[in-house]
Amino acid sequence: MEKGWVVCINSFFMTANQVKRQVFLILGQSAFLAVTSLALGYRLPDKTGIEEIGAAYLFAQSLLALIVFRPLWRELKGGKL
């Protein structure tokens, strides 16, 4: 259940940046998610297996959602979108 909200926040922020044509934010968000997921996924599978890769992806999505929530909220509240 938590993962659905996290992915929605990240997807909405990415879409808002696509509408505003802010390519550097789109690339930054995608790169952060990829690097964080791969780094955590590479280190964790030795302990419990494939489940840890999913946990690494969820952690990366959650961390990114925490980072982008405040700027997204300001954009939506200010009506700049």
N, C-alpha and C positions, 0 to 999 in steps of 0.2 A: 504494500500500500504506500509506504513512504517513497519508494522509488518512482512511482507515477508522478507525484507532485514535484519531485526533484527534477525529473526529466522535462516536465512541463515548463518549469521556471527557466531552465537552460534553453529549451527550444524557443520559448517566447522571446527571450533576450536575443537569441540569434536572429530570429525573424525581425525583431524591431531594428536590429543593426543592418539587416539586409534592406529593409525599407528605406532606412536613412543612408544607405550606401557607405557604411563605415567598415571598409574592408579590413583594416588593421584590427578592429575588435572581433570580427568574425574569425580571422586567422588566429588571433591570440586565444580566443575561447576554444577553438578546435585543437590548437597545439597544446594548450594546458591540459585539456581532457585526455588527449592521446598520450602525452608524456607521463602524466600522473598515473593513468591506468596501466600503461606498460611497465613503468618502474615498480609500482606496487605488485602488479601481476607477476613480474619476474621474480620478485623476492619471496612472495608468500606461498606458491604452490608446493614447496617442499614439505610443508607441515600437514596440510589436510587434503590437498589435491585441487581438483577443478573448482570446488566451491569457493576457494580463496580468490580465484580470478574474478568471479562474480562479485565477491565482497570488495575487491580492489576497484572494480568498475563502479559499484555503488558508492564507495567512499569518494572516488574522484568526482562523480556527479554531485554528491552532497556538498563537497568542498567548493566546487564551482558555483553551485546554487547559492551558497552563503556569500560568496564573493560578489555575484551579480545581482543579488536581490535588491540591495539598497539603490544602485543606479537605476534599475528597472522600475522600482517603486517611484522614484523621483520623476522619471519620464512619464509614467502613467498618471501620476498625481498632477503634474504640471501641464499635461495635455500637449506635450511637444511632439508626440508621435504622429 
